[in-house]
Amino acid sequence: GIFWCRGNSWFTLGILDYMDMFQGTMNAGVKTFILDTYKAQVAKLKELQDPETGLWHTVLTDPDSYLETSGTAAI
């Protein structure tokens, strides 16, 4: 139930490269599922981004957690 910035950043950073590895051979349904998941994640991340600094908090849904630079860099 905890949404860690760094954990989410690994998906955000790597999923498009992962899809490129298939060089167009990925099952269309799987590709759609992954892209829809990616788009939903990015939309939610945008909502959770700190408006003053542009960074994300260590626990994405906890504005009292510290701001995370490495996770933000990956996102």
N, C-alpha and C positions, 0 to 999 in steps of 0.2 A: 503493500500500500504506500510505499514511499517512492516518489519520483525524483531520482537523483539526476542532477544536471549532467555529470560526467557519463553516467550510464546512458542517458538519452542522446548525448552527443556522439557516442560511438555509432548508434544507428544512423543519426543524421549525416555524419561524416562519411560513413562507409557504404550505405545502401545503394547509392547510385553507381559507385564503382563496382559493387558486387553485381549489379544488374548488367553493367557493361561487359563483365567477364563472360557472359553467355553469348555475346556477339549475335544477338537477334534470335537465338534458339530457345529462349525461355518460353514456357507455356504461357499463352495469352492470358488465361485466367489468373495464374500466379502473378504475372507481371501487373495486371490490373489491381490485384489485392495489395501487392507491395507498394505500388504507386499511390493508391488510395490511403494506405496506412501512413506513408511518408507525408502526403499532403495534409492529412488530419493532424499529424504530430507537429508539423511546421506551423500550422494555423494556431494550435494551442500554445506552442512555444512563443509565438508572437504576442499572444495575450498575456503571457507570464513574464515577459521581458521587463526588466526594471526601467521605468520611463525616464529616470534621471541619468542613469549611467549607460544604459543599453546592454548591461550584463544580465545574467540569470543567477538566481540564488542557488546555493548548493542543493537544497531541497526545493525543487521548482515551485511547489505549492505553499511554501513557507516563507513569507516575506521577512521573517525575523532571522532566517538563516543567512550566513554570510554570502557575499557575492562571489561567484566562482569565475576565475579568469581562465583556467585551462578548459573547462567545459564550454565556456562562452567562445573561446577561440575555435574549438572543434565545430560548434554549431555554426 
